[in-house]
Amino acid sequence: MDNAAATKDEAMSDRKASELLGKDVTTESGHDLGQLKDWVIDIASWKVKGLSVRLSRDALDLIHVKKPLFGSQDVVIATGDVVGIADRIVIKKTIDELAQLAGAETQGDDGDHA
């Protein structure tokens, strides 16, 4: 019986990459960031190094990034920053850390984005 339970748990943790594409991405503090658009893979080791997240227009405002005329901007989140995956992907980056990743212009900003 324990082997069956272990097999079921393993099956639940194994997911196809295509099942996760398009999932919403949020911070631990509850800020909606956007959606998972792609993967960054180290082809030498075949390990996923990061997640490419397409930032929403609201997220761009939140982290003080100038919105592109068309589309949006992507940031790469290291796999080590992923806290959990269920109905959404949760990451442990702060708004300030995301702003640095996205190259935000924060001159004259008080730094308190939360």
N, C-alpha and C positions, 0 to 999 in steps of 0.2 A: 504494500500500500504506500509506503514512503517513497519507493521508486517511482510510482505513478504520479504522486504529488510533485516530486522533483522534476519529472519530465514535463508536467503541465506548467510549472513555474518557468522552466527554461524556454518552453514554447511561447509563453507570454512575453518574455523579454526579448526574443528574437523577432525583429520586425524588418520588413523590406524597406529599403530607402525610399521607394516610391510612395509608401504609405504615409511617410512623414512629411514629404514635400507639401508645402502649402499650409502646414500647421501654424497656428498663431504662436508668437513668441512674446513672452512677458518677463519682466524682472521679478525678483522675489518680493519687491515692495508693491507689485501690482500694476506697474506701468506697462501698457500695451505698446509693443515696439513695431510689430509688423509680422511678416510671414517668412517661414523657411523657404528659400528659393533654390539652394544648391548646397553641395558638399565640397569641402577642400580635402583632397586625399593625397597622402604621401604614396606615390606609386612604387617606391622602392620597398616599402613595408606593407602596403595595402591597408594602411590604417587611416581612419578618418581623423584629420587634424582639426577641422573646424566646420562650422556651419555658416553659410552665407545667408544673412538675413536681410530681406528687402524692408527698409524702414518705411513706416506709414508717414503720411504728410503730418499727422499730429505728433508723431515721434520726432520728426525733424524739427518741429517747433519746440518741443520739450527740451531737446538737447542743443537748441540754438544753431542749427545748421541751415544755411540758405537752401531753400527748396529749388531743385532744378526746374527749368521751364517745363520739361516733359518727364514723366516717370518719377522715379525716386532714387534713393541712394542705398547701396548695400554696404553692410559691415560684416566682417568675419569674426565670429565668436569662437574661441578655442573650446574644444570638447570638454576640457577640464572645468569650464565655467558653466556647464549645463548641470542644473540641480535635479531636474526631473522631466520626464516625458509621459504625458497621459493624453488628455484631450487638448493640451497645449504644451509647449516647450517652455520651461522656466529656467532662467539664467541668473547668475549671482552678480552680474555687473551692475554698478551704480550708474546713475544718469551722467555723472561727471566722467566716469570711465568710458561710457559709450560716446560721449562728446569727443573725447580724445581719439577714440578709434575712428570716428567719422570726420575728424579734422575740423571740428566746430570752431567758429570764431567766437571766443568768449571774452574779448576785451571789454572792460568796464562792467563785467558781470559780477554779481556778488558771490557766485559759486554755489548758491543754495538752490538746487533744482528740484529737490524732493517734495 
